[in-house]
């Protein structure tokens, strides 16, 4: 049996500039602002998950590394990922 995922109604307040950008994107793509918001949220969530996977991969590499130069490089990259935005 095929299950259909139901949508959940959610209310969000957007800064005026962001709302204008969303409406402009929707108009240029000939779709609804709601669809644009869903796409942006989904892509943002995917990007966060990819960052998390990259971080964990680097941490695993650091834990398994025996080379001091590589350890230093990996530590720098992990610090950059953690403290820079």
Secondary structure, 3 states (H helix, E strand, C coil): CCCCCCCCCCCCCCCHHHHHHHHHHHHHHCCCHHHHHHHHHHHHHHHHHHHHHHHHHHHHHHHHCCCHHHHHHHHHHHHHHHHCC
